[in-house]
Amino acid sequence: MGDLIRRKARGVDMRDVLPMNLSDVWHAALELKRQFHAEAVAVAATRADQCFGRGDLDGFRSWSRITHAIVELDRAPPPRERH
């Protein structure tokens, strides 16, 4: 636990150290959709490829999960209006 606190104190984002949970994946997917619209899948896939290229397999897995979540968001039907 002390090591985690020291990493945080040095400015390391714990999301870069620990695997992402499902809530984080969906939050990231929604944020990328908000920022990049139709390009969100390409942005996430590019980041996954970059992580893989530098040997960051945890980052690759996280970005791959985000990419798949964006694809699922794109496939979901639009929300129905309530009357």
N, C-alpha and C positions, 0 to 999 in steps of 0.2 A: 504494500500500500504506500509506503514512503516513496518508492520509486515513481509511482503514478503521480504523486503530489509534486515531486521534483520536476518531472517532465512537464506538467501543467505550468509550473512556475517559470520554466524556460520558454514558455510560449508554444509548446507542442500541442496541437489540437488533438484531444483524445480520440476523435473520430478517425484520425490518421493512424492510430496505434491499435485500437480495438476494432473487431469486426462490427459492421453496421447491423443494428436490429431492424426488424421489418418496418417499424414505424419510421425510422430514419430513412430507409429506402424509399418509402412512399412520399415522405416529406421532400426529399431531394428530387424525386421524379416530378412532383407537382411544381416545385420551384423552377426546375428547368423548363417545364412546359410554359410557365408564366413568363420566363425571361426570353426563351428562344422559339416558342410556338412550334411551327412545323419542323424546325431544325433541331428540336430537343433530342430526338433519337440519334441524329448524326453527332451532336456534341457529346452525348454520353458514350457512344460507341468509340469516338475518337479518344476520349479520356481513358476508356478501358484499354484500347490499343497502346496508348502511351505508357500506361502502368505495366502492361505485359512486356513491352519493349525494354523497359528498364529493370525487369525482373521482380516487380512489385505484385506478387500474386494475390495478396489480400486486397490491394487496390483494384486489381483487375476483376476479382470476384465482386467487389462492391459495385464498381461501375457497370459490370455486366448485369447485376441484379437491378440496378437503376434503369438501365436500357430496357430490360424486359418489362419493368413496371410501366415505363412510358409507352411501350407498345400496347400493353393492356389498357392503359388509359385511352389511347387512340382507338382501340377496338370497342370500348364501352359505348353503349348508346347514350345520347345526350339526356340529361335529366328531364323528367316530365314536369310540365307546369302543374301547379296545384291550383284548384279552383275553390 
